[in-house]
Amino acid sequence: MRELRTVATGRPAPFALGAPAYLIALGGWLVASALLLLASEQLVDLATSSDRVLGAAHAIGLVFFPFAVAAAVWQLLPVMLRNDPPAPRLRWVVLVLLLAGIPLSVAIGTGNGRLGAVSAVLLAVGFLLLLGELALMIRGAPVGRLLVVSRPAVALAMLNAAAAFALGAVAFADGGPEPLGVPYDRFLLVHLSLALVGWLTVMILAVGRTLVPMLALAGAEPPRRVPWPELALVAGLWTFAAGIAGSSDPIAGLGLVVMAAAMLRPARTFVRSALAPKIGYREGPAAHVAVGLAFVAQALAIALAAVGGAGSGRRAAVTCVLLVGVGWAAGVILGHLGKLVSLSGWGAWPPGPRPKQADLYPARAWQLEVVVFSVAVELVALGVLASSTATARLGAALLVAAALTALAAGVETVRRVVVGRRRQVSA
C-alpha cells in the first residue's frame, strides 16, 4: 500500500513521541489533583503562598500544561500550518527538557532555590526550543493557501506564554512581598492570567475553532483573515492585567468586559458543536468545552461582582483562578487528550486493515471522567467561595477520582494501539 501524501499539510508527530507526552501529562494531572486535595484547607484559608498550594499549582502549570500543549502542538499544528519544522528530531530533546518541570514544581513547593534555578534553566531551554519550532512553522506556512489556524493567534499565545514564564521566574527569584513593585497577590494574579488566558485560552480559541467542531462532527467555521476574538481577548487581558497591577478596579473591570465580549463568538461555535446531533457532548472534547464555558461564565460573574465591591476580592480571585485554570483551561485540554492520543495511534497504524478510530477511544470512561470532573470543580470552587473546607476537600477528592479515570483511559488507548499494531505486523 502506498503512503498518502502529506507534504502539502505537514506530518503529525509520531505516536512514539506523542503517546509518552500525553501519558506524562495525564500522570502530572493526577499528581496535581492529589496535591490539590492535600492543599484544600490552605486554599479555603486563602494561603496562596503555602507550600502545598504552590506545589499543586505548579504541578499543573509546569507538568500537565507543558506536556499536554507540546504533544498537541506536535500533532496538530504541522497539519494546520501546512509544514514541518526543519529539525523534527529535536522534539525528543524538548521532551526530555520539559521533564525539568517536575523538579521545578518540587523546588517551588519546598523553597529549594538551587534545585529551582537549575530546573528553571533546563525548562526554559526546552520552552525556547518549542517556541523556536513554532516560529519556524509559522514563518514556513504557505502564503495564499487556506490555513485552519491563525498564525497571529498562535504567535500571540506563545508570546503570552513567554511573558507568564518570565513573571513566574521573577516571583521565584525575588521572593519578596512586592515583585517589581507590585503586591505579591496581585503580581501572582497577573502571572496566572497571562498563562491561563493569554497562553492557554488564546491557543484553545485559535485551534479549537477547527478542532472542536471536527471532533464533534459539527459544521466547520468559515475561513477568516483576522483573528478578531483572539486579538480582543488579549487586549482585554492586558487591560485587566494593567488594572490589577496598578490597583485600579475600573481598568480591571473594563478588561473583564472586553474579555467577556471577545469570548461570545467562540462560545457560540463551541456550544453549537456540543449540541451537534452525531457526537457533540457525548464524547470528552465537546463535553469538556461546554462545561468549561459554564465555569468561565461563573468566573466572569464572580470577578465583576468583586470589582464592583461585593464580597472579598481576594477570595473571589482565588475562586476565579480555580474556575478558569482548572475548570476551563485544564478541563478543555484534558478532554481533548484522550481523543488526540487515539487519533495519533490511528494515524500511525501500519499498512493493512485499519480499525475504526472509535475502537481506540474508551468513550464511556471519558464520559464518566467529565461528569465527575465537573462536580469536583464546582465543589472546590464553592468550598473556597463559601469558606467551607469540607466542601472543598470533597470536591478535591472527586477530582482525584476523575484524574485516575483519565489516566486509566489514556493508558487503555495506548494499550489498544500497541497491541493492535503488533497483531497487524505479525499477521
C-alpha positions in Angstrom: 0.0 0.0 0.0 1.3 3.4 -0.9 1.7 6.1 1.7 -0.7 9.0 1.5 1.0 12.3 0.5 1.3 14.6 3.5 3.9 17.1 2.1 1.2 19.7 1.5 0.0 19.6 5.1 2.9 18.6 7.3 3.3 15.4 9.2 2.0 15.0 12.8 4.5 13.8 15.4 4.9 10.0 15.5 2.9 8.1 18.0 6.1 7.0 19.8 6.7 10.7 20.7 3.1 11.8 21.3 2.0 8.9 23.5 4.7 9.4 26.2 4.0 13.1 26.3 0.2 12.6 26.6 0.7 10.0 29.4 3.2 12.2 31.3 0.6 15.0 31.1 -2.1 12.7 32.5 0.2 11.5 35.2 1.0 15.1 36.1 -2.7 15.9 36.3 -3.2 13.0 38.7 -0.3 14.2 40.9 -1.7 17.8 40.8 -5.1 16.7 41.8 -3.7 14.8 44.8 -1.7 17.8 45.8 -4.8 19.9 45.5 -6.6 17.6 47.8 -3.8 18.0 50.4 -4.0 21.8 49.9 -7.7 22.1 50.4 -7.6 23.7 53.8 -4.9 26.1 52.7 -7.0 27.1 49.7 -10.0 27.8 51.8 -7.8 29.8 54.1 -6.5 31.7 51.0 -2.9 30.7 51.9 -1.8 31.1 48.3 1.9 31.2 49.2 1.8 27.9 51.2 4.0 25.1 50.1 1.0 22.8 49.3 -0.9 25.3 47.2 2.2 26.3 45.3 3.1 22.6 44.7 -0.4 21.9 43.3 -0.5 25.0 41.1 2.9 24.3 39.6 2.3 20.6 39.1 -0.5 21.8 36.8 1.4 24.7 35.3 4.8 23.1 34.9 4.0 19.5 34.2 0.4 19.0 32.9 0.1 22.1 30.7 3.6 21.9 29.1 3.4 18.2 28.1 -0.2 18.4 27.0 0.3 21.5 24.9 3.6 20.3 23.4 2.1 16.9 22.4 -1.0 18.7 20.9 1.2 21.2 19.1 3.4 18.5 17.6 0.3 16.5 16.5 -1.9 19.3 15.2 0.0 22.4 14.1 2.1 20.8 11.3 -1.2 19.8 9.6 -2.9 23.1 10.4 0.1 25.3 9.3 0.8 23.0 6.3 4.5 22.5 7.0 7.0 20.7 9.2 9.8 22.1 11.5 13.3 21.7 9.9 14.5 19.5 12.8 11.7 17.2 14.0 14.2 15.0 15.9 14.9 18.0 18.2 11.4 17.3 19.7 12.9 14.4 21.6 15.3 16.9 23.3 12.4 19.2 24.1 10.5 16.3 25.6 13.4 15.5 27.9 14.0 19.1 28.8 10.3 19.6 29.7 10.8 16.9 32.4 12.6 19.6 34.3 9.2 21.0 35.2 8.8 18.1 37.7 11.8 19.0 39.9 11.0 22.7 39.4 7.5 22.3 40.8 9.0 20.4 43.8 11.6 23.2 44.3 8.9 25.8 44.3 6.8 23.8 46.7 9.7 23.2 49.1 11.6 26.5 48.6 14.7 24.8 47.3 16.4 27.6 45.4 19.4 25.7 43.9 17.2 22.9 42.5 14.7 25.5 41.3 17.4 27.5 39.5 18.8 24.5 37.6 15.4 23.1 36.8 14.2 26.5 35.6 17.1 26.9 33.2 16.6 23.5 31.7 12.8 24.1 31.4 13.4 27.5 29.8 15.7 25.9 27.2 13.1 23.3 26.3 10.4 26.1 26.2 12.6 28.2 23.9 13.2 25.3 21.6 9.4 24.7 21.4 8.8 28.4 20.7 11.5 28.3 18.1 9.8 25.3 16.4 6.5 27.2 16.3 8.1 30.3 15.0 9.7 28.4 12.1 6.4 26.7 11.3 4.6 30.0 11.3 7.2 31.5 9.1 7.1 28.5 6.8 3.3 28.3 6.4 2.5 28.7 2.7 1.2 32.1 1.5 -2.0 32.1 -0.4 -3.1 28.7 1.0 -6.1 28.1 3.3 -4.8 27.7 6.9 -7.2 26.3 9.5 -5.4 28.0 12.3 -4.4 31.7 12.6 -0.7 32.4 12.6 -1.0 35.7 14.5 -3.2 34.0 17.1 -0.7 31.2 17.7 2.1 33.8 17.9 0.1 35.8 20.5 -0.4 32.7 22.6 3.3 31.9 22.7 4.3 35.5 23.4 1.9 35.5 26.4 3.3 32.1 27.5 6.8 33.5 27.5 5.6 36.6 29.5 3.9 34.3 32.0 7.0 32.2 32.4 9.2 35.3 32.8 6.9 36.7 35.5 7.0 33.3 37.3 10.8 33.4 37.3 10.8 36.9 38.7 8.4 35.9 41.5 10.6 32.9 42.4 13.9 34.8 42.2 12.6 37.9 44.1 10.9 36.0 47.0 9.7 39.3 48.5 6.3 40.8 49.2 6.3 43.1 46.1 8.0 41.7 43.0 8.6 44.6 40.5 6.9 46.9 43.0 3.5 45.0 42.7 2.0 43.4 45.8 2.6 39.6 45.7 -1.0 38.5 45.4 -1.7 41.0 42.5 1.6 40.0 40.8 0.6 36.3 41.1 -2.9 37.1 39.6 -1.2 38.8 36.6 1.1 35.9 36.2 -1.7 33.4 36.3 -3.9 35.5 34.0 -1.2 35.6 31.3 -0.8 31.9 31.5 -4.5 30.8 31.7 -6.0 33.4 29.4 -3.1 34.8 27.3 -1.5 31.5 26.6 -4.0 28.6 27.0 -7.3 30.3 26.2 -5.9 32.0 23.1 -4.5 28.7 21.9 -7.8 27.0 22.7 -9.7 29.6 20.6 -7.2 29.5 17.7 -7.0 25.7 17.4 -10.5 24.9 18.8 -12.5 26.8 16.2 -11.5 24.0 13.8 -10.7 21.1 16.2 -13.8 21.2 18.4 -16.4 21.1 15.5 -14.3 18.5 13.8 -14.2 16.1 16.8 -17.9 16.8 17.4 -18.9 16.2 13.7 -20.4 19.6 13.6 -20.2 22.2 10.8 -16.9 24.0 10.4 -16.4 27.7 10.9 -15.9 29.8 7.7 -12.4 31.0 6.8 -11.3 34.3 8.3 -8.5 36.8 7.6 -8.1 38.3 11.0 -8.4 36.5 14.4 -10.6 39.2 16.0 -11.7 37.2 19.0 -8.1 36.3 20.0 -6.9 39.9 19.4 -9.8 41.3 21.5 -9.2 38.7 24.2 -5.5 39.7 24.5 -6.4 43.4 24.5 -8.9 42.8 27.3 -6.3 40.6 29.2 -3.6 43.2 29.1 -6.1 45.9 30.2 -7.2 43.7 33.1 -3.5 43.0 34.0 -2.7 46.7 34.0 -5.7 47.4 36.3 -4.7 44.6 38.7 -1.0 45.6 38.8 -2.0 49.3 39.2 -4.7 48.6 41.8 -7.3 50.2 39.6 -10.7 48.4 39.7 -12.3 50.4 36.9 -9.5 49.4 34.5 -9.6 45.8 35.6 -13.4 45.8 35.2 -13.0 47.2 31.7 -10.6 44.4 30.8 -13.0 41.8 32.1 -15.9 43.3 30.0 -13.7 43.2 26.8 -12.6 39.6 27.5 -16.2 38.6 28.0 -17.2 40.2 24.7 -14.3 38.5 22.9 -15.5 35.1 24.1 -19.0 35.4 22.7 -18.4 34.3 19.1 -16.1 31.4 20.1 -18.6 30.3 22.8 -21.4 30.2 20.2 -19.2 28.0 18.0 -18.3 25.7 20.8 -21.9 25.4 22.1 -23.2 24.6 18.6 -20.6 21.9 18.3 -21.6 20.5 21.7 -25.2 20.3 20.5 -24.3 18.5 17.2 -26.6 15.5 16.8 -24.0 12.9 15.7 -21.4 13.2 18.6 -21.4 16.6 20.3 -21.2 16.4 24.1 -21.4 12.6 24.1 -17.6 12.5 23.9 -15.0 14.1 26.1 -13.8 17.0 23.9 -17.0 18.9 23.3 -18.4 17.9 26.7 -15.4 19.5 28.5 -15.6 22.6 26.3 -19.3 23.1 27.2 -18.7 22.6 30.9 -15.6 24.8 30.7 -17.7 27.6 29.2 -20.1 27.4 32.2 -17.1 27.7 34.5 -15.9 30.8 32.6 -19.3 32.4 32.9 -19.3 31.8 36.6 -15.8 33.2 36.9 -16.7 36.4 35.0 -19.8 36.9 37.2 -17.8 36.5 40.4 -15.0 38.7 39.1 -17.3 41.5 38.0 -19.1 41.4 41.4 -15.8 41.6 43.2 -14.6 44.5 41.1 -17.9 46.2 42.0 -17.2 45.8 45.7 -19.2 42.7 46.5 -17.5 40.3 48.9 -13.9 39.7 49.4 -11.8 40.5 46.3 -9.1 38.0 47.3 -11.5 35.2 47.9 -13.1 35.9 44.6 -9.8 36.0 42.8 -8.8 32.5 44.1 -12.2 31.1 43.2 -11.9 32.6 39.7 -8.5 31.1 39.2 -9.8 27.7 40.1 -12.8 28.0 37.7 -10.7 29.3 34.8 -7.5 27.4 35.5 -8.9 24.1 36.4 -12.5 24.1 35.2 -11.8 25.8 31.8 -8.2 25.6 30.7 -7.2 22.3 32.3 -10.6 20.7 31.6 -10.7 21.6 27.9 -7.2 20.3 27.4 -7.8 17.2 29.4 -11.0 16.4 27.5 -9.0 16.5 24.2 -6.1 14.4 25.3 -7.9 11.1 25.1 -9.2 11.8 21.6 -5.9 13.1 20.4 -3.8 10.1 21.6 -6.3 7.8 19.9 -6.1 9.8 16.7 -2.3 9.7 16.9 -2.4 5.9 17.2 -4.9 5.5 14.4 -2.8 7.7 12.1 0.3 5.7 12.8 -1.3 2.4 12.0 0.8 0.1 9.8 -0.3 -0.8 6.3 -3.2 -3.2 6.1 -6.7 -3.2 7.7 -7.2 -0.2 10.0 -9.6 -0.2 13.0 -12.1 2.5 13.5 -10.8 5.4 15.5 -13.6 4.9 17.9 -12.3 1.4 18.7 -9.2 3.0 20.2 -11.1 5.6 22.3 -12.8 4.4 25.5 -15.7 6.8 25.3 -17.5 5.5 28.4 -14.5 6.2 30.6 -14.2 9.8 29.3 -17.9 10.3 29.8 -17.6 9.3 33.4 -14.5 11.5 33.8 -16.2 14.7 32.6 -19.2 14.2 34.9 -17.0 13.5 38.0 -14.6 16.4 37.0 -17.5 18.9 36.6 -19.0 18.1 40.0 -15.5 18.2 41.6 -14.5 21.6 40.2 -17.9 23.1 41.2 -17.5 21.8 44.8 -13.9 23.0 45.1 -14.8 26.5 43.9 -17.9 26.6 46.1 -15.9 25.5 49.1 -13.4 28.3 48.6 -16.0 30.9 47.9 -18.1 29.9 50.9 -15.1 29.2 53.2 -16.1 25.6 53.6 -13.1 23.2 54.0 -15.3 20.1 53.9 -16.9 21.1 50.6 -13.5 21.9 49.0 -12.0 18.7 50.3 -14.9 16.6 48.9 -14.5 18.3 45.6 -10.8 17.7 45.5 -11.3 14.0 46.4 -13.6 13.7 43.4 -11.1 15.5 41.2 -8.5 12.8 42.1 -11.1 10.2 41.1 -11.6 11.9 37.8 -7.9 12.2 37.2 -7.5 8.5 37.9 -10.2 7.8 35.4 -8.5 10.0 32.8 -5.1 8.3 33.3 -6.6 4.8 33.1 -8.5 5.8 29.9 -5.3 7.2 28.3 -3.3 4.1 29.3 -6.1 1.9 27.8 -5.9 3.7 24.5 -2.1 3.3 24.3 -2.5 -0.4 25.2 -5.1 -0.9 22.4 -2.9 0.8 19.9 0.3 -1.1 20.8 -1.5 -4.5 20.9 -3.3 -3.8 17.6 -0.2 -2.7 15.8 1.7 -5.8 17.0 -1.0 -8.0 15.7 -1.1 -6.1 12.4 2.6 -6.5 11.9 2.7 -10.2 12.8 -0.4 -11.1 10.7 
